[in-house]
Amino acid sequence: MSPARRIRMKRWTLRLAGGLFALALSALLLDRIFPPPIERGRVVSFVAEDRAGRPLRAFPVEDGRWRLAADLDRIDPHFIEALLMIEDQRFYDHAGVDPIAVIRATGQAVRRGRIVSGASTISMQTARLLEPRPRHLGSKLIEAVRAVQLETRLSKDEILELYLTLTPYGGNLQGVRAASWAWFGREPDVLTPDQIALLIALPQSPEVRRPDLRPTQARAARAAILERLSVNGWISAARASDASQEGLPRRRNVFPNEAWHAAETLRRQAGGAPFARSTLDLSLQQEAARIVRALAAHGGEGVQASALIVEIETRAVRAAVGSAGRARAGGWLDLTAARRSPGSTLKPLVYALAFDDGLATPDTRIRDLPARFANYRPENFDRSFRGEVTVADALQHSLNIPAVRVLDQVGAARFASVLDRAGARPDIPGALDGAAGLAVALGGLGLSAQDLAVIYAALGDEGRARPLVWMEADVDSGAAAPARLVSAESAAEILDVLHGSPAPPGRMPSSLSQSAPDIAYKTGTSYGFRDAWAAGVSGGYAVIVWTGRPDAAPRAGVTGRSAALPALFDLVDAIARSDPDFEPRRPEPDAASTPTTLARFSRSGEPPTILFPPEDAELWAEGAGRSFVLSARGEGALRWYADGRPVGHDAGGAPVFTPDGPGFYELAVVDEAGRSVRTRVQVRMPSSAS
């Protein structure tokens, strides 16, 4: 070759390389400037799931379309095999465009003078679903380019999931999950051959082949798909023939629509995720919803109801029924979060605080007689008086005057601060100090069913309060540090008292039946019969029931005992059927931990005086096990308590305080009349000295 020819060849080579480089650079720039609109396919229906991943409620996207995100791990793999066999056999081998399919389709079109088969890959179809265009050759070329762009950005499985999310199935259905729910009423995790064939046939002509509107065309299309699958060896001819004779869905199923209000909350908290797995249990949720609907229906027109079921160990909400139905007044509101007067449901906490303070025990006798507290004069619900009763009787029969007497000693402000510390944010009208604040013992404040669930779950967990858990991922992620509501001993005493409450009409007391759940419960009725409550603890669960009118109109004569309590027992029965580990019987109380009985609760006379240790004293202990003799002056026999626990005595009968270690302690002394006084001390040991 001559030198001139070599020079020309070199120039052409350089020009060709430069042209190819420029072409590649232009393609790269165009790819960056005009990326495929993948995000359009990621706008999907949110699905709230129960603890096992079962859908509770799905939310449509724009224009009311149902578009559920596809997940290959939750789709029948036989469906995926059949789909690829029909639509794109070399899906996992090509780079977005299948040249073999293009050559085959072009040859068939040339030989027969018309288009016989398409060459669109699943990647190209996905591109078309992201950007719908008129069907012509120019659109095909754009789809091919977009398909290659998708292949450079997504894995094959991601492209397939995007395709199965966007595929049209007629009407407002998009994606295989939405189609499976609409036509088969369940997820596409396990499908029969006839269902697989229908789900493959429908997207090819969604409106023409809808089984509810055009069953003849749907049946023919399904049979054609089954025949092709049989020819390709995916299914035997006999089985394909049998599958083609199966019935078709006659109508669309309703999408999951349970836990309406809780699902709405989950969607707000999900932060744009396509689903959220809640702590709710679908079967228990459905049972609870049925019971709540029956409760509201029994109450009559305009009456609503709500309920919560909380697993005490984890604080997981297992059922949350915000209302008895959106067709009833107020049904769109989440009434488990609505602040209402709790009536007498807080009396157990009032008495528990008194137990902690050493003011009373269940056997302490207290006067149920007319009483005035400054300008406040409470009355019992039935406007009668029973004279002197035990604290246990006063709580079991929900007597108002004894509860106010006790709160007067505990302190309304302290009571409210305990509620706030536990995470139950009370809405209290007016000042808390003084006589007006004593009304909180009888429901003179606003709390929600969720707040009450926190309180009763704490009573069932040795007095430890923790927030409710709504997400399954949060159950084992490390519980929040508990807030001490009351001592473990007082919580156990209160539950023991509530276990003795009289059973509702038609229910045999648990003490007479080994199969009946043992429920520690309290009812409540707000002023003017506006709210009826029942709250209880049984078998490791806390259950709250409310019923009333959402507009707070009164319902004369309707009480927590008559209206809400039967539903509470029904809900506990539902828990027992749902949870194989449910223990219907409570353990026997530990007699050794029962505090010494205080004879009477009284506000008259002078309280005892602590002689040693004085207030804010520092007690120095040489080491663990060091005891301090306590001294007080008062009427009759005196009882000492350290942090709510009775103190022991030495050989001579003198009360002695043995600290567990360095730190702050509250010592209280109580006389026979129930009068008490407290002192706070700090114990120091050599290792704790500053």
VOGU-3710 file (C-alpha; in Angstrom, 3 decimals, decimal comma):
1> msparrirmk> 0,000/0,000/0,000  1,348/3,379/-0,972  2,167/5,976/1,683  -0,645/8,235/0,451  -3,161/5,410/0,748  -1,978/4,621/4,251  -2,386/8,247/5,251  -5,944/8,319/3,837  -6,828/5,082/5,698  -5,477/6,510/8,911
11> rwtlrlaggl> -7,516/9,693/8,473  -10,709/7,690/7,838  -10,006/5,527/10,868  -9,542/8,595/13,035  -12,712/10,173/11,640  -14,672/6,969/12,261  -13,367/6,690/15,811  -14,118/10,337/16,393  -17,599/9,933/14,990  -18,270/6,893/17,148
21> falalsalll> -16,947/8,726/20,187  -19,133/11,733/19,398  -22,100/9,447/18,897  -21,448/7,682/22,189  -20,986/10,999/23,986  -24,189/12,355/22,461  -26,044/9,221/23,512  -24,644/9,542/27,034  -25,633/13,216/27,230  -29,119/12,502/25,883
31> drifpppier> -29,485/9,678/28,378  -28,631/12,067/31,210  -30,793/14,879/29,880  -33,805/12,659/29,088  -33,833/9,828/31,659  -36,744/7,385/31,674  -39,547/8,484/34,076  -39,088/5,558/36,441  -40,535/7,487/39,395  -43,955/7,475/37,747
41> grvvsfvaed> -44,107/3,756/38,297  -43,227/4,087/41,949  -46,376/5,976/42,826  -48,342/3,026/44,186  -51,248/2,282/46,464  -50,282/2,215/50,128  -51,153/-1,056/51,859  -51,465/-1,346/55,628  -50,638/-4,892/56,697  -51,261/-6,868/59,844
51> ragrplrafp> -48,476/-8,426/61,901  -48,267/-11,441/59,539  -48,188/-9,366/56,341  -51,880/-9,820/55,524  -53,436/-6,683/53,972  -55,716/-4,682/56,220  -56,514/-1,757/53,954  -55,336/-0,524/50,558  -55,464/3,086/49,350  -56,018/4,004/45,655
61> vedgrwrlaa> -53,679/6,373/43,811  -54,639/9,218/41,481  -57,991/8,959/39,675  -59,037/6,176/42,013  -56,715/3,614/40,415  -55,652/0,524/42,327  -51,917/0,097/41,768  -50,268/-2,219/44,270  -46,476/-2,540/44,260  -45,355/-5,926/42,928
71> dldridphfi> -42,881/-8,005/44,895  -41,469/-11,111/43,188  -40,989/-12,773/46,563  -44,758/-12,597/47,115  -45,889/-13,693/43,645  -46,375/-17,303/42,595  -43,149/-18,303/40,759  -45,227/-20,482/38,408  -46,966/-17,335/37,219  -43,597/-15,685/36,505
81> eallmiedqr> -42,456/-18,744/34,518  -45,625/-18,776/32,426  -45,558/-15,012/31,877  -41,991/-15,043/30,536  -42,778/-18,034/28,330  -45,597/-16,078/26,685  -44,279/-12,524/26,701  -40,470/-12,612/26,675  -38,656/-15,952/26,741  -35,183/-14,363/26,590
91> fydhagvdpi> -35,955/-11,642/29,147  -32,950/-12,469/31,314  -30,604/-12,684/28,291  -31,182/-9,527/26,230  -30,262/-5,914/27,020  -33,746/-4,470/26,610  -34,279/-5,276/22,920  -34,359/-8,860/21,685  -32,703/-8,940/18,211  -33,889/-12,510/17,588
101> aviratgqav> -37,493/-11,464/18,190  -37,044/-8,422/15,936  -35,700/-10,567/13,054  -38,480/-13,136/13,524  -41,266/-10,521/13,617  -39,827/-8,668/10,585  -39,567/-11,866/8,542  -43,131/-12,894/9,363  -44,431/-9,452/8,436  -42,580/-9,506/5,091
111> rrgrivsgas> -43,757/-13,006/4,197  -47,418/-12,483/5,114  -47,785/-8,804/4,357  -49,033/-8,013/7,881  -47,821/-8,051/11,473  -48,122/-11,583/12,821  -46,242/-11,277/16,151  -44,675/-8,426/18,055  -41,080/-8,006/19,104  -41,703/-5,962/22,240
121> tismqtarll> -39,799/-7,197/25,241  -41,031/-6,786/28,795  -38,524/-3,948/29,132  -40,056/-2,219/26,083  -43,579/-2,800/27,400  -42,539/-1,319/30,730  -41,232/1,750/28,904  -44,594/2,067/27,111  -46,469/1,783/30,428  -44,332/4,572/31,873
131> eprprhlgsk> -44,909/6,789/28,799  -48,030/5,775/26,833  -47,863/6,731/23,126  -49,839/6,005/19,945  -48,915/2,607/18,549  -46,698/3,146/15,474  -43,128/2,485/14,329  -41,772/5,720/15,801  -43,140/4,824/19,198  -41,529/1,397/18,932
141> lieavravql> -38,139/2,982/18,325  -38,553/5,290/21,336  -39,630/2,316/23,472  -36,508/0,424/22,378  -34,282/3,308/23,457  -36,156/3,657/26,740  -35,872/-0,093/27,332  -32,089/0,110/27,039  -32,105/3,045/29,447  -34,132/1,008/31,937
151> etrlskdeil> -31,711/-1,882/31,632  -28,789/0,364/32,553  -30,552/1,649/35,659  -32,482/-1,313/37,032  -31,884/-4,988/37,578  -33,943/-7,513/35,638  -36,039/-8,304/38,698  -36,678/-4,605/39,298  -37,849/-4,160/35,702  -40,121/-7,169/36,035
161> elyltltpyg> -41,578/-5,828/39,288  -42,143/-2,438/37,653  -43,918/-4,132/34,743  -46,093/-6,200/37,094  -46,968/-3,022/39,003  -48,106/-1,022/35,951  -49,721/-3,667/33,734  -53,378/-2,768/32,989  -56,052/-5,286/33,935  -59,204/-3,411/32,985
171> gnlqgvraas> -61,083/-0,572/34,595  -59,033/1,055/37,333  -56,870/-2,010/37,976  -53,121/-1,834/37,466  -50,649/-4,553/38,345  -50,942/-8,229/39,064  -51,590/-7,768/42,797  -54,520/-5,441/42,205  -55,896/-7,853/39,589  -55,524/-10,848/41,894
181> wawfgrepdv> -57,359/-9,055/44,705  -60,103/-7,843/42,362  -60,732/-11,151/40,588  -59,671/-13,766/43,167  -59,963/-11,892/46,479  -56,385/-12,569/47,635  -52,701/-12,062/46,978  -51,146/-13,760/43,902  -48,782/-15,846/46,027  -50,444/-19,150/45,077
191> ltpdqialli> -52,344/-19,365/41,774  -54,037/-22,147/39,840  -53,311/-22,689/36,113  -56,623/-21,123/35,044  -55,909/-18,046/37,202  -52,376/-17,760/35,809  -53,668/-17,938/32,235  -56,332/-15,284/32,912  -53,790/-12,910/34,470  -51,551/-13,301/31,408
201> alpqspevrr> -54,399/-12,879/28,909  -56,048/-9,817/30,429  -53,279/-7,217/29,859  -53,182/-8,040/26,141  -56,684/-6,538/25,751  -57,824/-5,437/29,217  -61,233/-3,971/28,400  -62,185/-6,545/25,773  -61,408/-9,519/28,030  -62,803/-8,398/31,387
211> pdlrptqara> -64,420/-11,488/32,921  -67,182/-9,507/34,636  -68,242/-7,704/31,443  -67,155/-9,989/28,569  -66,905/-13,537/29,910  -66,960/-15,139/26,451  -63,911/-13,227/25,258  -62,166/-13,775/28,602  -62,760/-17,528/28,414  -61,456/-17,724/24,834
221> araailerls> -58,351/-15,678/25,641  -57,609/-17,807/28,684  -57,951/-21,002/26,649  -55,554/-19,622/24,014  -52,929/-18,888/26,649  -53,343/-22,363/28,168  -52,893/-23,930/24,736  -49,661/-21,990/24,137  -48,368/-23,007/27,559  -49,212/-26,612/26,747
231> vngwisaara> -47,390/-26,441/23,407  -44,312/-25,073/25,189  -44,406/-27,884/27,731  -45,294/-25,752/30,757  -48,503/-27,722/31,375  -49,891/-30,983/30,040  -52,613/-30,893/27,399  -55,060/-32,676/29,713  -54,479/-30,265/32,549  -54,726/-27,280/30,210
241> sdasqeglpr> -58,061/-28,604/28,951  -59,353/-28,992/32,506  -58,173/-25,501/33,448  -59,947/-23,975/30,447  -63,251/-25,343/31,775  -62,933/-23,672/35,168  -65,407/-20,924/36,017  -64,556/-17,258/35,633  -64,921/-14,541/38,281  -68,361/-12,990/37,833
251> rrnvfpneaw> -67,691/-9,778/39,715  -64,863/-7,834/41,260  -64,042/-8,335/44,921  -63,800/-5,453/47,364  -60,267/-4,483/48,267  -59,119/-5,021/51,876  -60,771/-2,422/54,070  -60,109/-3,364/57,699  -58,810/-1,126/60,511  -59,865/1,997/58,616
261> haaetlrrqa> -58,595/4,559/61,121  -55,421/2,777/62,207  -54,473/2,251/58,557  -54,827/5,977/57,906  -52,447/6,678/60,774  -49,998/4,074/59,484  -50,027/5,677/56,036  -49,143/9,071/57,507  -46,295/7,528/59,478  -44,970/5,388/56,608
271> ggapfarstl> -43,107/8,273/54,975  -44,008/7,329/51,394  -43,272/3,598/51,738  -45,624/1,343/49,727  -46,682/-0,592/52,815  -46,399/-0,689/56,589  -46,595/-3,794/58,725  -48,601/-2,983/61,829  -48,940/-4,831/65,118  -52,612/-5,537/64,424
281> dlslqqeaar> -53,878/-9,087/64,061  -56,314/-9,399/61,149  -58,526/-12,111/62,642  -58,742/-10,385/66,019  -59,332/-7,035/64,314  -62,264/-8,471/62,381  -63,741/-10,028/65,542  -63,357/-6,770/67,436  -64,975/-4,803/64,599  -67,937/-7,181/64,607
291> ivralaahgg> -68,406/-6,773/68,368  -68,148/-2,984/68,146  -70,704/-2,843/65,324  -73,108/-4,944/67,363  -72,564/-2,693/70,391  -73,378/0,461/68,424  -76,350/-1,140/66,663  -77,805/-2,183/70,017  -77,458/1,425/71,187  -79,607/2,723/68,372
301> egvqasaliv> -79,365/5,441/65,749  -76,628/7,999/66,254  -74,661/5,814/68,668  -70,999/5,009/68,053  -68,464/2,724/69,720  -64,741/1,998/69,677  -62,354/-0,534/71,192  -58,665/-1,259/71,728  -56,894/-4,523/72,513  -53,282/-4,220/73,704
311> eietravraa> -50,822/-7,016/74,397  -49,351/-6,005/77,748  -45,888/-7,594/77,444  -44,986/-5,711/74,259  -47,629/-2,926/74,337  -48,460/-3,999/70,766  -51,935/-2,915/69,668  -53,551/-6,118/68,397  -56,939/-4,601/67,480  -58,013/-0,984/67,059
321> vgsagrarag> -61,601/-0,217/66,054  -61,966/3,531/65,689  -65,706/3,479/65,104  -68,608/1,168/64,397  -68,734/2,220/60,747  -68,481/5,293/58,562  -72,162/5,072/57,653  -73,029/6,080/61,231  -72,636/9,646/62,517  -69,052/10,362/63,521
331> gwldltaarr> -67,816/7,187/61,893  -65,008/8,926/60,026  -63,453/9,982/63,351  -60,961/7,773/65,181  -62,830/7,614/68,459  -60,011/5,704/70,188  -58,072/8,983/70,009  -60,963/11,281/70,948  -60,762/12,861/74,397  -63,848/12,109/76,457
341> spgstlkplv> -64,713/12,042/80,141  -63,491/8,659/81,457  -66,066/8,514/84,253  -64,957/6,202/87,059  -62,342/4,291/85,065  -59,527/6,216/86,823  -60,597/5,274/90,349  -58,237/2,263/90,400  -55,297/4,634/89,905  -56,506/6,898/92,724
351> yalafddgla> -56,580/3,973/95,149  -53,269/2,577/93,866  -51,552/5,863/94,687  -53,097/5,743/98,160  -51,715/2,218/98,583  -48,291/3,491/97,535  -48,491/6,285/100,095  -49,464/3,929/102,890  -52,804/5,708/103,267  -54,919/2,609/102,754
361> tpdtrirdlp> -55,087/-1,047/101,766  -58,005/-2,989/100,250  -59,278/-3,842/103,754  -59,063/-0,330/105,129  -62,501/0,892/106,187  -63,628/4,197/104,727  -66,773/6,273/105,215  -69,341/6,474/102,461  -71,312/9,348/103,989  -72,195/12,849/102,791
371> arfanyrpen> -69,091/15,018/102,668  -68,132/18,492/101,531  -64,668/19,455/100,278  -64,636/23,250/100,313  -67,191/24,093/97,606  -67,267/20,583/96,141  -69,877/18,104/97,332  -69,762/14,782/95,452  -72,610/12,290/95,370  -72,748/8,587/94,640
381> fdrsfrgevt> -74,168/7,483/91,307  -77,332/6,108/92,942  -77,476/9,023/95,441  -77,456/6,654/98,415  -74,873/6,082/101,143  -73,555/2,860/102,632  -71,907/4,050/105,801  -68,549/2,458/106,509  -67,195/0,131/103,774  -63,843/-1,339/102,851
391> vadalqhsln> -61,749/0,271/100,145  -62,151/-2,911/98,082  -65,954/-2,657/98,273  -65,826/1,042/97,468  -63,808/0,359/94,311  -65,737/-2,712/93,183  -69,050/-0,859/93,529  -67,617/2,409/92,200  -68,627/4,587/95,141  -67,827/8,226/94,460
401> ipavrvldqv> -67,463/9,752/97,911  -64,751/7,342/99,138  -62,779/7,929/95,943  -62,896/11,702/96,443  -61,861/11,272/100,098  -58,814/9,321/98,985  -57,892/11,749/96,207  -58,129/14,601/98,685  -55,266/12,951/100,581  -53,298/11,824/97,515
411> gaarfasvld> -53,604/15,245/95,889  -55,298/16,086/92,613  -52,218/17,835/91,265  -50,063/14,816/92,017  -52,640/12,535/90,411  -52,576/14,604/87,223  -48,774/14,640/87,166  -48,714/10,827/87,419  -51,026/10,622/84,398  -48,799/12,995/82,475
421> ragarpdipg> -45,638/11,084/83,406  -47,206/7,868/82,175  -47,827/9,425/78,749  -51,588/9,856/79,165  -51,941/13,580/78,534  -55,053/14,644/80,465  -57,170/17,560/79,302  -58,201/19,106/82,643  -60,499/22,117/82,727  -59,755/24,693/85,429
431> aldgaaglav> -57,137/24,575/88,155  -55,930/21,307/89,590  -55,188/22,593/93,080  -57,921/22,956/95,640  -61,428/21,522/95,772  -62,277/21,913/92,088  -59,496/19,505/91,142  -61,048/16,649/93,106  -63,580/16,113/90,323  -60,877/14,340/88,332
441> algglglsaq> -61,522/11,264/90,498  -64,979/10,999/88,933  -64,058/11,766/85,332  -63,709/15,544/85,424  -60,998/15,545/82,745  -60,525/14,443/79,146  -58,746/11,214/78,209  -58,834/8,997/75,137  -59,220/5,244/74,908  -55,560/5,120/73,923
451> dlaviyaalg> -54,642/6,956/77,144  -56,704/4,504/79,199  -54,983/1,611/77,426  -51,612/2,971/78,588  -52,874/3,134/82,191  -54,509/-0,305/82,316  -51,585/-1,950/80,536  -49,364/-0,428/83,240  -51,561/-1,928/85,970  -51,123/-5,284/84,234
461> degrarplvw> -47,340/-4,802/84,041  -46,477/-4,253/87,702  -47,214/-0,546/87,512  -44,830/0,250/84,631  -46,186/2,592/81,956  -44,939/2,494/78,372  -46,354/3,924/75,121  -48,479/1,811/72,803  -46,688/0,177/69,864  -48,310/0,275/66,407
471> meadvdsgaa> -45,519/-0,955/64,089  -44,379/-4,592/64,181  -40,797/-3,468/63,566  -40,898/-1,541/66,855  -41,981/-4,508/68,973  -38,497/-6,015/69,311  -36,445/-2,910/68,593  -35,970/-2,103/72,257  -38,852/-0,940/74,392  -38,925/2,602/75,691
481> aparlvsaes> -37,817/2,989/79,287  -40,929/2,538/81,420  -42,306/5,266/83,655  -43,320/4,154/87,125  -47,064/4,664/87,439  -47,480/2,892/90,787  -45,544/0,234/92,643  -45,774/-3,403/91,605  -47,384/-4,279/94,950  -50,096/-1,637/94,600
491> aaeildvlhg> -50,808/-2,620/90,985  -51,222/-6,260/92,041  -53,519/-5,256/94,912  -55,698/-3,160/92,616  -56,028/-5,939/90,041  -56,901/-8,375/92,806  -59,693/-6,050/93,924  -60,964/-5,543/90,365  -61,031/-9,302/89,794  -63,707/-9,396/92,478
501> spappgrmps> -66,026/-6,956/90,690  -69,506/-8,383/90,039  -69,911/-10,066/86,649  -72,269/-8,438/84,107  -75,784/-9,840/83,646  -75,785/-13,183/81,847  -72,167/-13,940/82,722  -71,156/-16,547/85,260  -68,529/-15,283/87,716  -65,098/-16,614/86,802
511> slsqsapdia> -64,760/-18,079/90,286  -67,550/-20,530/89,440  -66,256/-21,612/86,020  -62,783/-22,852/85,173  -63,289/-21,979/81,500  -64,453/-18,384/82,046  -61,746/-15,737/81,577  -60,764/-14,013/84,812  -61,086/-10,289/84,105  -60,018/-7,403/86,327
521> yktgtsygfr> -62,237/-4,610/85,095  -63,695/-1,209/85,902  -66,607/0,543/84,262  -67,203/4,254/83,915  -70,116/6,536/83,084  -69,533/10,224/82,473  -71,697/13,033/83,780  -75,088/13,135/82,067  -74,712/9,610/80,637  -72,621/10,922/77,742
531> dawaagvsgg> -69,919/8,242/77,756  -70,035/4,587/78,743  -66,709/2,829/79,368  -65,326/-0,544/80,321  -61,612/-1,125/80,846  -59,998/-4,362/81,913  -56,973/-6,622/82,151  -57,077/-10,344/81,416  -54,649/-13,024/80,281  -51,856/-10,614/79,361
541> yavivwtgrp> -54,086/-8,136/77,504  -55,564/-4,730/78,289  -58,962/-4,046/76,696  -60,764/-0,704/76,452  -64,358/-0,193/75,229  -66,201/3,101/74,736  -69,684/3,796/73,478  -71,726/6,964/73,223  -72,793/9,630/70,800  -69,958/11,389/68,969
551> daapragvtg> -71,717/14,731/69,497  -71,635/14,091/73,299  -75,426/14,120/73,560  -76,669/12,335/76,720  -78,252/8,871/76,695  -80,402/8,661/79,779  -79,817/5,565/81,890  -77,060/4,073/79,710  -74,090/3,158/81,890  -70,703/1,592/81,373
561> rsaalpalfd> -71,902/-1,527/83,146  -75,042/-1,945/81,060  -73,618/-0,946/77,662  -69,821/-1,309/77,465  -69,091/-4,131/79,914  -70,770/-6,975/77,933  -68,686/-5,970/74,886  -65,525/-6,074/77,004  -66,283/-9,677/77,998  -67,017/-10,549/74,347
571> lvdaiarsdp> -63,671/-9,075/73,312  -61,818/-11,126/75,922  -63,595/-14,220/74,585  -62,386/-13,262/71,094  -58,811/-12,939/72,393  -59,057/-16,392/73,945  -60,154/-17,849/70,598  -57,438/-16,001/68,690  -54,418/-16,511/70,962  -53,519/-20,157/71,750
581> dfeprrpepd> -51,282/-18,916/74,597  -54,052/-16,941/76,275  -54,249/-17,848/79,953  -57,810/-17,303/81,184  -57,012/-17,756/84,873  -54,993/-15,310/86,932  -52,218/-16,450/89,262  -52,999/-16,553/92,946  -51,874/-13,371/94,755  -48,728/-13,570/96,852
591> aastpttlar> -49,945/-13,357/100,432  -46,457/-12,457/101,654  -46,512/-9,244/99,616  -49,909/-8,099/100,902  -49,496/-4,925/102,990  -50,624/-4,833/106,575  -54,255/-3,742/106,871  -54,839/-0,146/107,906  -57,905/0,003/110,101  -59,627/3,181/108,986
601> fsrsgeppti> -59,196/5,993/106,487  -59,849/9,336/108,177  -59,172/13,032/107,655  -59,807/14,047/111,301  -57,234/14,442/114,077  -53,525/15,144/113,888  -51,226/13,028/111,716  -48,209/11,323/113,297  -44,885/13,122/113,616  -41,620/11,620/112,380
611> lfppedaelw> -38,848/11,967/114,935  -36,143/10,141/112,980  -35,024/10,525/110,296  -35,883/14,193/109,708  -36,823/15,569/106,288  -33,960/15,611/103,710  -31,649/13,797/106,092  -28,473/12,115/104,847  -28,043/8,638/106,313  -24,524/7,225/106,225
621> aegagrsfvl> -24,235/3,441/106,000  -20,902/1,661/106,422  -21,956/-0,966/103,889  -24,791/-3,092/102,503  -27,160/-4,471/105,124  -26,861/-1,508/107,511  -30,232/-0,779/109,161  -31,641/2,365/110,771  -34,175/2,405/113,597  -37,166/4,619/112,763
631> sargegalrw> -39,013/6,711/115,309  -42,345/8,551/115,223  -44,988/9,885/117,614  -48,695/9,319/116,963  -51,969/7,793/118,111  -52,158/4,001/118,395  -50,036/1,519/116,495  -47,959/3,025/113,701  -47,003/1,392/110,401  -43,872/2,372/108,455
641> yadgrpvghd> -43,319/2,123/104,674  -40,224/2,627/102,560  -41,054/3,549/98,955  -44,502/2,017/99,510  -43,223/-1,272/100,986  -43,755/-2,197/104,661  -40,561/-2,044/106,730  -39,446/-4,807/109,073  -38,859/-4,805/112,835  -35,921/-5,738/114,994
651> aggapvftpd> -35,977/-8,296/117,805  -37,354/-5,688/120,181  -40,226/-4,759/117,865  -38,805/-1,429/116,739  -39,268/-0,517/113,050  -36,019/-0,699/111,099  -35,219/0,589/107,615  -32,673/-1,423/105,611  -31,859/0,383/102,328  -31,148/-1,609/99,176
661> gpgfyelavv> -28,194/0,620/98,399  -27,249/4,279/98,096  -29,866/6,678/96,754  -33,038/8,557/97,665  -35,894/6,936/99,616  -39,331/8,072/100,727  -40,330/6,939/104,221  -43,944/7,145/105,379  -45,626/6,414/108,694  -49,378/5,756/109,004
671> deagrsvrtr> -51,498/5,639/112,161  -54,599/3,511/112,800  -56,896/6,224/111,466  -55,092/6,220/108,128  -53,349/9,559/108,688  -49,847/9,673/107,278  -46,744/11,783/106,979  -43,673/11,320/104,789  -40,020/12,210/104,785  -37,424/12,003/102,024
681> vqvrmpssas> -33,899/10,871/102,873  -30,681/10,142/101,024  -28,621/7,091/101,881  -24,897/7,371/101,309  -22,260/4,660/101,431  -18,474/4,969/101,235  -18,453/4,036/97,538  -21,143/6,652/96,737  -19,583/9,596/98,572  -18,693/12,525/96,373
//
